[in-house]
Amino acid sequence: MDNEEEAQWMAVIAKSLAVLAMHSSELGNSEMMTKAEFLEGLGLSRNAVASMLGTSTDSLRVMSSRKKKKGSKRGKSKKS
């Protein structure tokens, strides 16, 4: 087995373990962004995460941006 083939198999194994860890941690039924953050926290690229979750990198980027904006509005009063 050459280095390139070994690297490809290691990537497959890592992604498989990440999915198993996600399901074991009871994130299997969570929102997509929660799953994406978990998988990215394990070191997977956003492109790999999007592929694993059946969505696009742009979709994950937009969801992440919306989540950050929503979180930043907590505790602030509206000014008219």
PDB file of N, CA, C and O in Angstrom:
ATOM      1  N   MET A   1       0.854  -1.174   0.000  1.00  0.00           N
ATOM      2  CA  MET A   1       0.000   0.000   0.000  1.00  0.00           C
ATOM      3  C   MET A   1       0.899   1.236   0.000  1.00  0.00           C
ATOM      4  O   MET A   1       1.761   1.382   0.867  1.00  0.00           O
ATOM      5  N   ASP A   2       0.697   2.118  -0.968  1.00  0.00           N
ATOM      6  CA  ASP A   2       1.522   3.324  -1.026  1.00  0.00           C
ATOM      7  C   ASP A   2       0.938   4.405  -0.121  1.00  0.00           C
ATOM      8  O   ASP A   2      -0.169   4.266   0.398  1.00  0.00           O
ATOM      9  N   ASN A   3       1.689   5.470   0.058  1.00  0.00           N
ATOM     10  CA  ASN A   3       1.298   6.539   0.985  1.00  0.00           C
ATOM     11  C   ASN A   3      -0.011   7.214   0.606  1.00  0.00           C
ATOM     12  O   ASN A   3      -0.813   7.546   1.479  1.00  0.00           O
ATOM     13  N   GLU A   4      -0.236   7.422  -0.692  1.00  0.00           N
ATOM     14  CA  GLU A   4      -1.465   8.097  -1.127  1.00  0.00           C
ATOM     15  C   GLU A   4      -2.699   7.239  -0.819  1.00  0.00           C
ATOM     16  O   GLU A   4      -3.716   7.747  -0.345  1.00  0.00           O
ATOM     17  N   GLU A   5      -2.597   5.963  -1.089  1.00  0.00           N
ATOM     18  CA  GLU A   5      -3.707   5.052  -0.810  1.00  0.00           C
ATOM     19  C   GLU A   5      -3.949   4.947   0.697  1.00  0.00           C
ATOM     20  O   GLU A   5      -5.092   4.900   1.152  1.00  0.00           O
ATOM     21  N   GLU A   6      -2.869   4.913   1.454  1.00  0.00           N
ATOM     22  CA  GLU A   6      -2.986   4.856   2.911  1.00  0.00           C
ATOM     23  C   GLU A   6      -3.657   6.117   3.452  1.00  0.00           C
ATOM     24  O   GLU A   6      -4.487   6.040   4.358  1.00  0.00           O
ATOM     25  N   ALA A   7      -3.303   7.264   2.906  1.00  0.00           N
ATOM     26  CA  ALA A   7      -3.907   8.526   3.335  1.00  0.00           C
ATOM     27  C   ALA A   7      -5.401   8.552   3.025  1.00  0.00           C
ATOM     28  O   ALA A   7      -6.193   9.048   3.827  1.00  0.00           O
ATOM     29  N   GLN A   8      -5.788   8.024   1.876  1.00  0.00           N
ATOM     30  CA  GLN A   8      -7.199   7.973   1.518  1.00  0.00           C
ATOM     31  C   GLN A   8      -7.978   7.080   2.490  1.00  0.00           C
ATOM     32  O   GLN A   8      -9.080   7.428   2.913  1.00  0.00           O
ATOM     33  N   TRP A   9      -7.403   5.943   2.835  1.00  0.00           N
ATOM     34  CA  TRP A   9      -8.084   5.041   3.771  1.00  0.00           C
ATOM     35  C   TRP A   9      -8.157   5.643   5.168  1.00  0.00           C
ATOM     36  O   TRP A   9      -9.149   5.455   5.872  1.00  0.00           O
ATOM     37  N   MET A  10      -7.144   6.346   5.564  1.00  0.00           N
ATOM     38  CA  MET A  10      -7.171   7.002   6.882  1.00  0.00           C
ATOM     39  C   MET A  10      -8.271   8.062   6.932  1.00  0.00           C
ATOM     40  O   MET A  10      -8.931   8.225   7.958  1.00  0.00           O
ATOM     41  N   ALA A  11      -8.467   8.780   5.828  1.00  0.00           N
ATOM     42  CA  ALA A  11      -9.530   9.785   5.759  1.00  0.00           C
ATOM     43  C   ALA A  11     -10.901   9.118   5.862  1.00  0.00           C
ATOM     44  O   ALA A  11     -11.788   9.628   6.548  1.00  0.00           O
ATOM     45  N   VAL A  12     -11.077   7.994   5.194  1.00  0.00           N
ATOM     46  CA  VAL A  12     -12.351   7.262   5.265  1.00  0.00           C
ATOM     47  C   VAL A  12     -12.602   6.784   6.690  1.00  0.00           C
ATOM     48  O   VAL A  12     -13.716   6.900   7.201  1.00  0.00           O
ATOM     49  N   ILE A  13     -11.580   6.253   7.323  1.00  0.00           N
ATOM     50  CA  ILE A  13     -11.715   5.765   8.699  1.00  0.00           C
ATOM     51  C   ILE A  13     -12.036   6.913   9.646  1.00  0.00           C
ATOM     52  O   ILE A  13     -12.895   6.777  10.518  1.00  0.00           O
ATOM     53  N   ALA A  14     -11.355   8.041   9.483  1.00  0.00           N
ATOM     54  CA  ALA A  14     -11.594   9.204  10.347  1.00  0.00           C
ATOM     55  C   ALA A  14     -13.021   9.716  10.207  1.00  0.00           C
ATOM     56  O   ALA A  14     -13.667  10.030  11.207  1.00  0.00           O
ATOM     57  N   LYS A  15     -13.518   9.801   8.979  1.00  0.00           N
ATOM     58  CA  LYS A  15     -14.882  10.277   8.761  1.00  0.00           C
ATOM     59  C   LYS A  15     -15.901   9.300   9.340  1.00  0.00           C
ATOM     60  O   LYS A  15     -16.909   9.713   9.915  1.00  0.00           O
ATOM     61  N   SER A  16     -15.640   8.021   9.189  1.00  0.00           N
ATOM     62  CA  SER A  16     -16.544   7.008   9.742  1.00  0.00           C
ATOM     63  C   SER A  16     -16.601   7.093  11.260  1.00  0.00           C
ATOM     64  O   SER A  16     -17.675   7.014  11.856  1.00  0.00           O
ATOM     65  N   LEU A  17     -15.448   7.253  11.876  1.00  0.00           N
ATOM     66  CA  LEU A  17     -15.403   7.389  13.337  1.00  0.00           C
ATOM     67  C   LEU A  17     -16.102   8.662  13.792  1.00  0.00           C
ATOM     68  O   LEU A  17     -16.745   8.671  14.842  1.00  0.00           O
ATOM     69  N   ALA A  18     -15.985   9.725  13.023  1.00  0.00           N
ATOM     70  CA  ALA A  18     -16.652  10.981  13.373  1.00  0.00           C
ATOM     71  C   ALA A  18     -18.171  10.809  13.353  1.00  0.00           C
ATOM     72  O   ALA A  18     -18.863  11.306  14.242  1.00  0.00           O
ATOM     73  N   VAL A  19     -18.688  10.111  12.347  1.00  0.00           N
ATOM     74  CA  VAL A  19     -20.130   9.877  12.273  1.00  0.00           C
ATOM     75  C   VAL A  19     -20.581   9.001  13.436  1.00  0.00           C
ATOM     76  O   VAL A  19     -21.623   9.261  14.038  1.00  0.00           O
ATOM     77  N   LEU A  20     -19.810   7.968  13.757  1.00  0.00           N
ATOM     78  CA  LEU A  20     -20.154   7.109  14.888  1.00  0.00           C
ATOM     79  C   LEU A  20     -20.138   7.899  16.198  1.00  0.00           C
ATOM     80  O   LEU A  20     -21.009   7.713  17.048  1.00  0.00           O
ATOM     81  N   ALA A  21     -19.164   8.764  16.356  1.00  0.00           N
ATOM     82  CA  ALA A  21     -19.091   9.584  17.571  1.00  0.00           C
ATOM     83  C   ALA A  21     -20.283  10.518  17.659  1.00  0.00           C
ATOM     84  O   ALA A  21     -20.824  10.731  18.744  1.00  0.00           O
ATOM     85  N   MET A  22     -20.700  11.081  16.523  1.00  0.00           N
ATOM     86  CA  MET A  22     -21.847  11.982  16.505  1.00  0.00           C
ATOM     87  C   MET A  22     -23.112  11.242  16.941  1.00  0.00           C
ATOM     88  O   MET A  22     -23.893  11.758  17.741  1.00  0.00           O
ATOM     89  N   HIS A  23     -23.308  10.050  16.420  1.00  0.00           N
ATOM     90  CA  HIS A  23     -24.500   9.283  16.780  1.00  0.00           C
ATOM     91  C   HIS A  23     -24.437   8.797  18.230  1.00  0.00           C
ATOM     92  O   HIS A  23     -25.465   8.734  18.904  1.00  0.00           O
ATOM     93  N   SER A  24     -23.265   8.462  18.705  1.00  0.00           N
ATOM     94  CA  SER A  24     -23.113   8.012  20.089  1.00  0.00           C
ATOM     95  C   SER A  24     -23.346   9.137  21.080  1.00  0.00           C
ATOM     96  O   SER A  24     -23.760   8.892  22.213  1.00  0.00           O
ATOM     97  N   SER A  25     -23.087  10.359  20.665  1.00  0.00           N
ATOM     98  CA  SER A  25     -23.244  11.507  21.555  1.00  0.00           C
ATOM     99  C   SER A  25     -24.663  12.062  21.522  1.00  0.00           C
ATOM    100  O   SER A  25     -24.905  13.160  22.022  1.00  0.00           O
ATOM    101  N   GLU A  26     -25.590  11.331  20.951  1.00  0.00           N
ATOM    102  CA  GLU A  26     -26.997  11.716  20.878  1.00  0.00           C
ATOM    103  C   GLU A  26     -27.232  12.967  20.035  1.00  0.00           C
ATOM    104  O   GLU A  26     -28.221  13.673  20.231  1.00  0.00           O
ATOM    105  N   LEU A  27     -26.342  13.235  19.117  1.00  0.00           N
ATOM    106  CA  LEU A  27     -26.538  14.353  18.198  1.00  0.00           C
ATOM    107  C   LEU A  27     -27.235  13.892  16.923  1.00  0.00           C
ATOM    108  O   LEU A  27     -27.492  14.700  16.030  1.00  0.00           O
ATOM    109  N   GLY A  28     -27.537  12.620  16.835  1.00  0.00           N
ATOM    110  CA  GLY A  28     -28.142  12.071  15.625  1.00  0.00           C
ATOM    111  C   GLY A  28     -29.436  12.750  15.230  1.00  0.00           C
ATOM    112  O   GLY A  28     -29.736  12.844  14.040  1.00  0.00           O
ATOM    113  N   ASN A  29     -30.212  13.228  16.193  1.00  0.00           N
ATOM    114  CA  ASN A  29     -31.489  13.874  15.896  1.00  0.00           C
ATOM    115  C   ASN A  29     -31.434  15.388  16.070  1.00  0.00           C
ATOM    116  O   ASN A  29     -32.478  16.041  16.078  1.00  0.00           O
ATOM    117  N   SER A  30     -30.259  15.950  16.209  1.00  0.00           N
ATOM    118  CA  SER A  30     -30.106  17.390  16.446  1.00  0.00           C
ATOM    119  C   SER A  30     -30.199  18.177  15.142  1.00  0.00           C
ATOM    120  O   SER A  30     -30.269  17.613  14.050  1.00  0.00           O
ATOM    121  N   GLU A  31     -30.198  19.497  15.296  1.00  0.00           N
ATOM    122  CA  GLU A  31     -30.187  20.380  14.136  1.00  0.00           C
ATOM    123  C   GLU A  31     -28.904  20.181  13.338  1.00  0.00           C
ATOM    124  O   GLU A  31     -27.873  19.776  13.875  1.00  0.00           O
ATOM    125  N   MET A  32     -28.992  20.471  12.058  1.00  0.00           N
ATOM    126  CA  MET A  32     -27.848  20.267  11.178  1.00  0.00           C
ATOM    127  C   MET A  32     -26.639  21.092  11.613  1.00  0.00           C
ATOM    128  O   MET A  32     -25.509  20.607  11.547  1.00  0.00           O
ATOM    129  N   MET A  33     -26.858  22.334  12.060  1.00  0.00           N
ATOM    130  CA  MET A  33     -25.733  23.185  12.441  1.00  0.00           C
ATOM    131  C   MET A  33     -25.032  22.641  13.681  1.00  0.00           C
ATOM    132  O   MET A  33     -23.814  22.766  13.803  1.00  0.00           O
ATOM    133  N   THR A  34     -25.780  22.044  14.599  1.00  0.00           N
ATOM    134  CA  THR A  34     -25.177  21.448  15.785  1.00  0.00           C
ATOM    135  C   THR A  34     -24.277  20.291  15.377  1.00  0.00           C
ATOM    136  O   THR A  34     -23.169  20.141  15.891  1.00  0.00           O
ATOM    137  N   LYS A  35     -24.761  19.477  14.452  1.00  0.00           N
ATOM    138  CA  LYS A  35     -23.962  18.359  13.946  1.00  0.00           C
ATOM    139  C   LYS A  35     -22.712  18.882  13.237  1.00  0.00           C
ATOM    140  O   LYS A  35     -21.613  18.360  13.426  1.00  0.00           O
ATOM    141  N   ALA A  36     -22.895  19.917  12.423  1.00  0.00           N
ATOM    142  CA  ALA A  36     -21.770  20.474  11.670  1.00  0.00           C
ATOM    143  C   ALA A  36     -20.696  21.015  12.609  1.00  0.00           C
ATOM    144  O   ALA A  36     -19.506  20.788  12.393  1.00  0.00           O
ATOM    145  N   GLU A  37     -21.115  21.728  13.646  1.00  0.00           N
ATOM    146  CA  GLU A  37     -20.144  22.267  14.604  1.00  0.00           C
ATOM    147  C   GLU A  37     -19.396  21.139  15.314  1.00  0.00           C
ATOM    148  O   GLU A  37     -18.191  21.236  15.546  1.00  0.00           O
ATOM    149  N   PHE A  38     -20.112  20.077  15.654  1.00  0.00           N
ATOM    150  CA  PHE A  38     -19.487  18.928  16.310  1.00  0.00           C
ATOM    151  C   PHE A  38     -18.438  18.299  15.401  1.00  0.00           C
ATOM    152  O   PHE A  38     -17.311  18.045  15.826  1.00  0.00           O
ATOM    153  N   LEU A  39     -18.814  18.048  14.144  1.00  0.00           N
ATOM    154  CA  LEU A  39     -17.888  17.403  13.202  1.00  0.00           C
ATOM    155  C   LEU A  39     -16.696  18.300  12.881  1.00  0.00           C
ATOM    156  O   LEU A  39     -15.571  17.815  12.761  1.00  0.00           O
ATOM    157  N   GLU A  40     -16.933  19.610  12.740  1.00  0.00           N
ATOM    158  CA  GLU A  40     -15.820  20.525  12.506  1.00  0.00           C
ATOM    159  C   GLU A  40     -14.911  20.583  13.723  1.00  0.00           C
ATOM    160  O   GLU A  40     -13.697  20.733  13.590  1.00  0.00           O
ATOM    161  N   GLY A  41     -15.497  20.463  14.911  1.00  0.00           N
ATOM    162  CA  GLY A  41     -14.708  20.438  16.139  1.00  0.00           C
ATOM    163  C   GLY A  41     -13.800  19.223  16.229  1.00  0.00           C
ATOM    164  O   GLY A  41     -12.774  19.249  16.908  1.00  0.00           O
ATOM    165  N   LEU A  42     -14.190  18.152  15.531  1.00  0.00           N
ATOM    166  CA  LEU A  42     -13.339  16.959  15.481  1.00  0.00           C
ATOM    167  C   LEU A  42     -12.212  17.101  14.466  1.00  0.00           C
ATOM    168  O   LEU A  42     -11.357  16.223  14.351  1.00  0.00           O
ATOM    169  N   GLY A  43     -12.215  18.209  13.732  1.00  0.00           N
ATOM    170  CA  GLY A  43     -11.130  18.469  12.788  1.00  0.00           C
ATOM    171  C   GLY A  43     -11.460  18.226  11.332  1.00  0.00           C
ATOM    172  O   GLY A  43     -10.578  18.320  10.479  1.00  0.00           O
ATOM    173  N   LEU A  44     -12.720  17.912  11.026  1.00  0.00           N
ATOM    174  CA  LEU A  44     -13.091  17.711   9.627  1.00  0.00           C
ATOM    175  C   LEU A  44     -13.288  19.054   8.947  1.00  0.00           C
ATOM    176  O   LEU A  44     -13.715  20.025   9.573  1.00  0.00           O
ATOM    177  N   SER A  45     -12.975  19.099   7.671  1.00  0.00           N
ATOM    178  CA  SER A  45     -13.151  20.346   6.916  1.00  0.00           C
ATOM    179  C   SER A  45     -14.637  20.605   6.696  1.00  0.00           C
ATOM    180  O   SER A  45     -15.448  19.679   6.735  1.00  0.00           O
ATOM    181  N   ARG A  46     -14.984  21.847   6.470  1.00  0.00           N
ATOM    182  CA  ARG A  46     -16.386  22.193   6.227  1.00  0.00           C
ATOM    183  C   ARG A  46     -16.898  21.495   4.972  1.00  0.00           C
ATOM    184  O   ARG A  46     -18.066  21.112   4.908  1.00  0.00           O
ATOM    185  N   ASN A  47     -16.041  21.330   3.986  1.00  0.00           N
ATOM    186  CA  ASN A  47     -16.426  20.634   2.765  1.00  0.00           C
ATOM    187  C   ASN A  47     -16.779  19.176   3.070  1.00  0.00           C
ATOM    188  O   ASN A  47     -17.781  18.666   2.569  1.00  0.00           O
ATOM    189  N   ALA A  48     -15.975  18.513   3.876  1.00  0.00           N
ATOM    190  CA  ALA A  48     -16.247  17.123   4.253  1.00  0.00           C
ATOM    191  C   ALA A  48     -17.519  17.027   5.086  1.00  0.00           C
ATOM    192  O   ALA A  48     -18.320  16.110   4.902  1.00  0.00           O
ATOM    193  N   VAL A  49     -17.702  17.965   5.995  1.00  0.00           N
ATOM    194  CA  VAL A  49     -18.889  17.979   6.847  1.00  0.00           C
ATOM    195  C   VAL A  49     -20.145  18.169   5.997  1.00  0.00           C
ATOM    196  O   VAL A  49     -21.142  17.476   6.200  1.00  0.00           O
ATOM    197  N   ALA A  50     -20.102  19.091   5.061  1.00  0.00           N
ATOM    198  CA  ALA A  50     -21.253  19.338   4.187  1.00  0.00           C
ATOM    199  C   ALA A  50     -21.605  18.083   3.399  1.00  0.00           C
ATOM    200  O   ALA A  50     -22.777  17.737   3.256  1.00  0.00           O
ATOM    201  N   SER A  51     -20.605  17.421   2.901  1.00  0.00           N
ATOM    202  CA  SER A  51     -20.827  16.190   2.148  1.00  0.00           C
ATOM    203  C   SER A  51     -21.453  15.108   3.028  1.00  0.00           C
ATOM    204  O   SER A  51     -22.363  14.400   2.596  1.00  0.00           O
ATOM    205  N   MET A  52     -20.969  14.984   4.250  1.00  0.00           N
ATOM    206  CA  MET A  52     -21.481  13.978   5.175  1.00  0.00           C
ATOM    207  C   MET A  52     -22.924  14.264   5.575  1.00  0.00           C
ATOM    208  O   MET A  52     -23.699  13.334   5.799  1.00  0.00           O
ATOM    209  N   LEU A  53     -23.293  15.535   5.665  1.00  0.00           N
ATOM    210  CA  LEU A  53     -24.637  15.911   6.090  1.00  0.00           C
ATOM    211  C   LEU A  53     -25.597  16.107   4.913  1.00  0.00           C
ATOM    212  O   LEU A  53     -26.775  16.401   5.112  1.00  0.00           O
ATOM    213  N   GLY A  54     -25.093  15.943   3.697  1.00  0.00           N
ATOM    214  CA  GLY A  54     -25.948  16.055   2.520  1.00  0.00           C
ATOM    215  C   GLY A  54     -26.363  17.471   2.188  1.00  0.00           C
ATOM    216  O   GLY A  54     -27.490  17.708   1.753  1.00  0.00           O
ATOM    217  N   THR A  55     -25.458  18.411   2.391  1.00  0.00           N
ATOM    218  CA  THR A  55     -25.742  19.803   2.088  1.00  0.00           C
ATOM    219  C   THR A  55     -24.516  20.428   1.428  1.00  0.00           C
ATOM    220  O   THR A  55     -23.563  19.721   1.100  1.00  0.00           O
ATOM    221  N   SER A  56     -24.531  21.729   1.233  1.00  0.00           N
ATOM    222  CA  SER A  56     -23.398  22.404   0.591  1.00  0.00           C
ATOM    223  C   SER A  56     -22.622  23.221   1.625  1.00  0.00           C
ATOM    224  O   SER A  56     -23.124  23.524   2.708  1.00  0.00           O
ATOM    225  N   THR A  57     -21.403  23.563   1.268  1.00  0.00           N
ATOM    226  CA  THR A  57     -20.589  24.393   2.158  1.00  0.00           C
ATOM    227  C   THR A  57     -21.210  25.777   2.309  1.00  0.00           C
ATOM    228  O   THR A  57     -21.148  26.375   3.384  1.00  0.00           O
ATOM    229  N   ASP A  58     -21.808  26.287   1.231  1.00  0.00           N
ATOM    230  CA  ASP A  58     -22.466  27.598   1.303  1.00  0.00           C
ATOM    231  C   ASP A  58     -23.633  27.579   2.273  1.00  0.00           C
ATOM    232  O   ASP A  58     -23.843  28.535   3.020  1.00  0.00           O
ATOM    233  N   SER A  59     -24.387  26.500   2.263  1.00  0.00           N
ATOM    234  CA  SER A  59     -25.516  26.364   3.179  1.00  0.00           C
ATOM    235  C   SER A  59     -25.034  26.372   4.632  1.00  0.00           C
ATOM    236  O   SER A  59     -25.631  27.034   5.480  1.00  0.00           O
ATOM    237  N   LEU A  60     -23.968  25.647   4.915  1.00  0.00           N
ATOM    238  CA  LEU A  60     -23.417  25.630   6.271  1.00  0.00           C
ATOM    239  C   LEU A  60     -22.898  27.009   6.669  1.00  0.00           C
ATOM    240  O   LEU A  60     -23.056  27.435   7.813  1.00  0.00           O
ATOM    241  N   ARG A  61     -22.280  27.700   5.720  1.00  0.00           N
ATOM    242  CA  ARG A  61     -21.761  29.044   5.999  1.00  0.00           C
ATOM    243  C   ARG A  61     -22.897  29.991   6.372  1.00  0.00           C
ATOM    244  O   ARG A  61     -22.784  30.751   7.333  1.00  0.00           O
ATOM    245  N   VAL A  62     -23.991  29.946   5.613  1.00  0.00           N
ATOM    246  CA  VAL A  62     -25.135  30.820   5.873  1.00  0.00           C
ATOM    247  C   VAL A  62     -25.774  30.478   7.220  1.00  0.00           C
ATOM    248  O   VAL A  62     -26.090  31.377   7.999  1.00  0.00           O
ATOM    249  N   MET A  63     -25.966  29.180   7.499  1.00  0.00           N
ATOM    250  CA  MET A  63     -26.556  28.778   8.779  1.00  0.00           C
ATOM    251  C   MET A  63     -25.690  29.216   9.949  1.00  0.00           C
ATOM    252  O   MET A  63     -26.205  29.648  10.981  1.00  0.00           O
ATOM    253  N   SER A  64     -24.378  29.107   9.790  1.00  0.00           N
ATOM    254  CA  SER A  64     -23.452  29.522  10.840  1.00  0.00           C
ATOM    255  C   SER A  64     -23.543  31.023  11.081  1.00  0.00           C
ATOM    256  O   SER A  64     -23.542  31.481  12.224  1.00  0.00           O
ATOM    257  N   SER A  65     -23.622  31.782   9.993  1.00  0.00           N
ATOM    258  CA  SER A  65     -23.723  33.236  10.104  1.00  0.00           C
ATOM    259  C   SER A  65     -25.021  33.638  10.796  1.00  0.00           C
ATOM    260  O   SER A  65     -25.027  34.525  11.649  1.00  0.00           O
ATOM    261  N   ARG A  66     -26.113  32.985  10.428  1.00  0.00           N
ATOM    262  CA  ARG A  66     -27.408  33.294  11.057  1.00  0.00           C
ATOM    263  C   ARG A  66     -27.401  32.947  12.534  1.00  0.00           C
ATOM    264  O   ARG A  66     -27.965  33.674  13.352  1.00  0.00           O
ATOM    265  N   LYS A  67     -26.766  31.840  12.874  1.00  0.00           N
ATOM    266  CA  LYS A  67     -26.712  31.426  14.278  1.00  0.00           C
ATOM    267  C   LYS A  67     -25.905  32.438  15.092  1.00  0.00           C
ATOM    268  O   LYS A  67     -26.278  32.773  16.216  1.00  0.00           O
ATOM    269  N   LYS A  68     -24.803  32.920  14.526  1.00  0.00           N
ATOM    270  CA  LYS A  68     -23.986  33.906  15.230  1.00  0.00           C
ATOM    271  C   LYS A  68     -24.751  35.209  15.417  1.00  0.00           C
ATOM    272  O   LYS A  68     -24.681  35.820  16.483  1.00  0.00           O
ATOM    273  N   LYS A  69     -25.479  35.640  14.394  1.00  0.00           N
ATOM    274  CA  LYS A  69     -26.265  36.873  14.493  1.00  0.00           C
ATOM    275  C   LYS A  69     -27.373  36.731  15.522  1.00  0.00           C
ATOM    276  O   LYS A  69     -27.629  37.654  16.295  1.00  0.00           O
ATOM    277  N   LYS A  70     -28.028  35.582  15.534  1.00  0.00           N
ATOM    278  CA  LYS A  70     -29.111  35.330  16.482  1.00  0.00           C
ATOM    279  C   LYS A  70     -28.574  35.342  17.908  1.00  0.00           C
ATOM    280  O   LYS A  70     -29.212  35.889  18.807  1.00  0.00           O
ATOM    281  N   GLY A  71     -27.415  34.746  18.117  1.00  0.00           N
ATOM    282  CA  GLY A  71     -26.813  34.694  19.442  1.00  0.00           C
ATOM    283  C   GLY A  71     -26.338  36.050  19.928  1.00  0.00           C
ATOM    284  O   GLY A  71     -26.306  36.295  21.134  1.00  0.00           O
ATOM    285  N   SER A  72     -25.968  36.934  19.015  1.00  0.00           N
ATOM    286  CA  SER A  72     -25.454  38.243  19.419  1.00  0.00           C
ATOM    287  C   SER A  72     -26.571  39.203  19.816  1.00  0.00           C
ATOM    288  O   SER A  72     -26.298  40.237  20.426  1.00  0.00           O
ATOM    289  N   LYS A  73     -27.825  38.884  19.481  1.00  0.00           N
ATOM    290  CA  LYS A  73     -28.938  39.762  19.803  1.00  0.00           C
ATOM    291  C   LYS A  73     -29.515  39.501  21.186  1.00  0.00           C
ATOM    292  O   LYS A  73     -30.356  40.271  21.650  1.00  0.00           O
ATOM    293  N   ARG A  74     -29.096  38.457  21.844  1.00  0.00           N
ATOM    294  CA  ARG A  74     -29.634  38.128  23.161  1.00  0.00           C
ATOM    295  C   ARG A  74     -29.251  39.183  24.181  1.00  0.00           C
ATOM    296  O   ARG A  74     -28.098  39.607  24.255  1.00  0.00           O
ATOM    297  N   GLY A  75     -30.233  39.599  24.963  1.00  0.00           N
ATOM    298  CA  GLY A  75     -29.970  40.547  26.027  1.00  0.00           C
ATOM    299  C   GLY A  75     -29.952  41.995  25.592  1.00  0.00           C
ATOM    300  O   GLY A  75     -29.788  42.882  26.429  1.00  0.00           O
ATOM    301  N   LYS A  76     -30.115  42.261  24.312  1.00  0.00           N
ATOM    302  CA  LYS A  76     -30.110  43.640  23.823  1.00  0.00           C
ATOM    303  C   LYS A  76     -31.544  44.099  23.644  1.00  0.00           C
ATOM    304  O   LYS A  76     -32.394  43.344  23.171  1.00  0.00           O
ATOM    305  N   SER A  77     -31.802  45.307  24.013  1.00  0.00           N
ATOM    306  CA  SER A  77     -33.156  45.842  23.838  1.00  0.00           C
ATOM    307  C   SER A  77     -33.293  46.447  22.446  1.00  0.00           C
ATOM    308  O   SER A  77     -32.324  46.920  21.851  1.00  0.00           O
ATOM    309  N   LYS A  78     -34.521  46.416  21.948  1.00  0.00           N
ATOM    310  CA  LYS A  78     -34.784  47.022  20.645  1.00  0.00           C
ATOM    311  C   LYS A  78     -34.903  48.525  20.799  1.00  0.00           C
ATOM    312  O   LYS A  78     -35.525  49.022  21.737  1.00  0.00           O
ATOM    313  N   LYS A  79     -34.309  49.225  19.883  1.00  0.00           N
ATOM    314  CA  LYS A  79     -34.423  50.689  19.848  1.00  0.00           C
ATOM    315  C   LYS A  79     -35.164  51.063  18.587  1.00  0.00           C
ATOM    316  O   LYS A  79     -34.798  50.637  17.491  1.00  0.00           O
ATOM    317  N   SER A  80     -36.199  51.852  18.739  1.00  0.00           N
ATOM    318  CA  SER A  80     -36.999  52.269  17.580  1.00  0.00           C
ATOM    319  C   SER A  80     -36.541  53.577  17.026  1.00  0.00           C
ATOM    320  O   SER A  80     -37.109  54.066  16.050  1.00  0.00           O
TER     321      SER A  80
END
